[in-house]
Amino acid sequence: MGDVQQFRDDREAALESYEQALTLFRQVGSKLGEANCYLAQGRVALQQENYQKALTLHTNAYQLYRKIQDGYSQARLLYYRSMVYETMQELRLAIEDMQNALAIAQALNLPFLDLFQERLDDLQAT
């Protein structure tokens, strides 16, 4: 529900839906669901230009993805978090996240290697 609300640019409703989902995922013990909610909330915070909150939420999600050993989601999260760092003018951290994302994507032979490499190249050219 939150994703649809976010797509419709109803960010406050989306955040409320993500928070409800987060509560449910915690109750049933789904670390993946919890991490996905943090990621979604972080994307909304980024849209709202609340960069520190976006960074905190993305980092929370990343820690859970690492805990459950979800490499695909780790790579995807690092990609998004690099955008937060770039916006915060933390270029070194953005590059580091993209290097780590690319390494994971290469190890897992994920389909978005070209996208990750292009983003890393763009960051390094800055």
Residue, then its C-alpha position, 0 to 999 in steps of 0.5 A: m500500500g505504501d508503495v502505491q501511496q508513494f507513487r501517487d506522491d502521498r508521502e505522509a500516507a505512505l510513511e504511515s503505511y510503512e510504519q504499520a507494515l513495520t510493526l506487523f513484520r516485527q510481530v511476526g519476526s520477518k527481518l526481510g520485511e522489516a528491512n524493506c520497510y526501512l528502505a522504503q521509508g528511507r526513500v521517502a525521507l530522501q524525497q523529503e530532503n531529510y537526508q540524515k533520516a534517510l541515511t539512518l533508515h538506509t543503514n538500518a535496512y543494510q544491517l538487517y540485510r547483512k544479518i539475513q545474508d541477502g546479497y541482492s538487497q544489500a547491493r540494491l540498498l548500497y546503491y540507494r544509500s550512495m544517492v543519500y551520501e552524494t546528496m549530502q556531499e559525502l562523495r567518498l562514502a558514496i563511492e565506497d558504497m557503490q564499490n561495495a554494491l558493484a562487488i556484491a553484484q559481480a559476485l552474485n552475477l546480478p543483472f544490473l552490473d552495467l547500471f552500477q558500474e555506470r553510477l560508480d564511474d559517474l561518481q568517480a568522475t565528479 
